[in-house]
Amino acid sequence: MSTSNTEYLLALHSIKGLGPIRLKAVLDYFGDPKLAWEADGRELARIGLPKNVVALVLETRRKLDPQKYQEDVEKAGIGWLTIFDENYPRLLKEIYDPPVVLYVRGQTLPEDEKAVAVVGTRKITGYGQLVTEKLTRGLSEAGVTVVSGLARGVDSEAHRVALEAGGRTLAVLGGGLKKIFPPENLALAHRIADGGGALISEFAPDEPSLPGNFPARNRIISGLSQAVLVTEAAEDSGSLITAKDALEQGREVFAVPGPITSEVSFGPSMLIKQGARLVTDAGEIFEDLG
C-alpha cells in the first residue's frame, strides 16, 4: 500500500465505524488512502462496508478537511505510527487486529520490545501497592519497559514506580491523547511523555474515554508486551480481559497471590488456577521469559 497521503489515512481512521479490520480491508482494496477517501458510496459498499458505515464515511468527508485535521494533530504535539511504518511495534503488529494508526505523545524506542504489562484493580489495597511496587521496580531496574493503562490504582502505581526507578513506561489510553483520563493523572501523563516513555492511543485525539473503548485498549496493552502481570484484580476487573487477550495473543500471564479474604485477590487466584504462573519476585518472570 502507498505510505503517502497520510492526512487521508488519519481522516479515514477517525471514522468510528472503520475499526482496524475494516480499515485495513479498505486500504488493501484501494492501495492508497486518498483513493479510499474519494471513493463513491457504491464502491465502498461493493467491498463489504455496511450501509451505516458508508453513510458515516460520506458524512465525514463533507465535514472534515484531511489536511487541516493532520495539522491540528501536529499542533497538539501528537505524533503517529501507522501499521505500514518500519518503526511500528513488532509485537503489536503480530496480533489478530493491530491498530492501523497509533497516536503517540512522547517516544517509543526499539528497546520497548522488551516489555511487560503490569495491570490490576483501580481499588488498590496497601498490599497491592507493596507488591506492585516491588515487582515493577524489579522489572524496571532490569531494563524492562513497563506497559499499563494509566488508570487509577495498579496502573498508576506501575507507571509511577517505573519512572522513579529510572525505567521506561508506556501508557495506553482508552481515549484520545487530548483527553487524558483520569484527570488526576495529568501530571503523571506529562512525566511519561516528557522523557519517561510514551502515551499511546488508537483513538482519535479528541475522543473521550468511553467505557466501550477499554476492551479495545486492553488488547494493545497485552499486544505491546511479552507478558502480562496481574497484581490485584476483582472478579469483574478489566485487567482480566487484558490477561485473556494476552493468552489469545500467545503471551505469558503471571499473577501475584493475595489474601483470600480480599475481593481483589480473586482475579489473580482465578488466573493461577487456570494456569497462570504464580510469581512473588521479578526474577521469576525473567526465568520464564528467558
N, C-alpha and C positions, 0 to 999 in steps of 0.2 A: 504494500500500500504506500501511496505517496505520503511522506512525512512533512510536506509543506502545507500551507494553508491551515496553520494551527488555529487561527482565530475561528475558522468554521468548525473544527473539531471541538473546541471549547464550547461553542454555541450549541452544537448538537448534544454534547454531554450535559448541558444544563437542562435539557428537556426531561421532565420527571418520568415519562413513560418509556424512555430509552435506557433501560438498565444495561449492565455490562454485556450480557449475551446478545441482546437485540442490537445494541450499538455496534458491537464487533461484526455482527452479520451485515448490518447496513454498510459499514466501511469496507468489508471484504467484497461486497457486491459492486459498489461504485468505484472502489480503488482510490478515491480522492474525497476528502470531507467536503470540499467546495461543490463537487458534483452532487453529493448526497444532500447538501443543504439546499441546492437549487432544484432538486428533482420535484416533479409534479406529484399530486396525490395518487394518481393511478399507478405510477411507477413504484411509489412507496408501498402501496397496497399489494402490488404484484410480488414483492419479496417477503410477504407474510406479516406485515405490520397490521395490528388490529385497527379498525376504523377510528376508535377514540385516540389512538396514538398518532395516526396520520393527521387527525384534526389538530392535535397538540403541536405537531411539527409545523404545520402550516400557520397556525396562530402565532407561534413563537417567531417564525420567520417574518411575520408582518410587524412584530413589536420590537425585535431585538436586532441591533446592528453588531455583527460579529467583531468588527474591528474595535468599536468602542467598548464592547464587553471585555475584550482582551486587555485593552488599555486600562480599564478600571481595575482589573485584577492585578496588573503590574503596579499601578499606583498604590494599591493597598499593601505592597511589599510581599505579595504572594507569588510563588513560582509554581511550576507544574512539571510532572513527568508523565509521558504517555507510554502506553504499552509497546510502542514502536521505537522507543529510545533505548540506546545501549545501556544507559545507567539506571534503567527501571529495575527495581529489586528482583533479583533472580528467583529467590524463593517464592515471592508473591506471584510471579509470572507462572509458576508451576501449578497453582490451584485451579479448580474447575472453572471459576468465574472471576478472574482477576479484574480489578477496575481498569477501564480503558484510560482514564485520566486520574492521576493523584495530584491534588493541590498540596503544596509544601511551603511551610514557613520555617526557615532555618536551613539545615543542610543534612542531607543523607550522604553517607560515606561507604566505600566498599567494605570496611570492617564491620558495618552494621549487619552484614550477613551472619556474623556470629552473634546471634541474638536469642534471648529467652524472654517470653512474655510472663509477667507477674501480675496476676489478676485476682479479684475476690470481691467480697461484700463491700457495700457502701457503709454498712453499720459495723465498722471495725471495732474490736474489743481491745483491751490492753494487751491480752495475749497475742491477738492478731497483729498488733502493731510491733510487738517484740520479734515475732518470728518473721514477719515481712521485712523488718529492718535487717535482721541477721542474715537472711538468705539473699536479699537484694545486695547488701554490702559485699557479701562473698562473691556474687556474680560480677559486680562492677569492678571490684579490685582485681579480678582475674581478666579484665578486659572484655567482658561480655556486655553487649548493648542490651539494656532493659526496655522492653516494649510494654506499654499499658494503655489505658483508655482515658486518662485524665479525669476520671470520675472521683467522687468523694470516697473516702475510706482507703481500701488497699491500694487502688490505683495511684492516688495522690501520694501515699506513703512510699510506694515503689519509685515514683519519679523523683521525689524529694531526696531519698537516700542515695539514689544513683548519682544525682548532681553533687551531693555532699561528699560522696566517695571519689569524686573526680572522674566519674564514668560518663558514658553517653546514654541517652534515653530518647525513645521515640514515643510520642503521644498521638494515638489515633482517635480522632474525634467523631462523634455521631452527628455532627452538623458542620456548617461551613466555618472556615477559618476567620471570618469576620464576626462570628457569633460564638465566642468562647463560652463553654458551659462545663461545669457550673461557674457562675461569675466570680465566686470567691477564689477560683484557681487561675484568675487572670494573671497575677504576678508570677505564679509558677509557670504558666504557659510562656510568658516573656523570657523567663530564665532559660527554659528549654530552647526556645527559638534563637536566643541571643548567644549561642555558643555551646550549649549542652546537648544539642541533638536537633530534633525537628518535630514540628507539629504537622500531622498528615491527615488529609480527609479526601474521600472520593466525592463529597457533596459540594455543590456549587458554593462559592464563598459566602453568599447571603442566606443560605439555607439554615433555618433554626434547627436545634437539636430535638427532633421529634421522636417519640417512643419507638415508632416503626423503623427508625434508622439504625437502632443499636444492634440488632442481629446482623445486619449487613456490615456494620463497623467491626463486629467481633471476628468475622472471618478474615478481616485484614490483619487484626492483631495476631491471630494464630498464623496467618499466611506469611507474615514478615519474620516469623520466629522458627527456630529449630525445635523448640519445645515450649509447652505452656505449664506454668507452675501456679496452682491454686492454693492460697494460704488460708483463707477463711471464706466460706460461702454458705448461705442458707439454701434450702431446698429449691427455691424459685430464683436463685441468683443468675444473672446474665452471664456470669463467669463460667457457669456450667455449659452454656451454649458455646462459649469460646473453646472449652475443653472438647466438646463434641465436634466442633469444626476442626480442631487440631487432629483428632483421630481420623476424621474423614480425609484430611489432607496428608495423612501419613506422618504426622508429627508425634513426638513423645509427650506424654502427660504425666506430671508429677503433682503430688498432693501432700499437704502437711497435716498430720493427725492433730486433733484438738480435744478439749474436754468433752466428754459425752453428754454433759449437762447443758452444753451451749448449742443453740439452734444454728449458729454459724459454723459449727463443726460438722453439720450434716452433709454438706456438699463434698468436702474432702473425703469424709468417711465413705460416702457412696462411691466416689471415684476409685478409691483404694479397693473396695470390694469388687469393682468392675475391672480391675487390672492395672490401674494407675500405680506408678512407683511411689511408695511411701518414702519421703525424704525428711531429714531433720537438719541437713547441712548442705551447703552449696557443692561440696566435694562429691557428694553422691550424684548430683546432676551431671557433673563433669565426667564421672565414671561411665554413665550411660551414653553420653554424647561423644565419648572418645576424645 
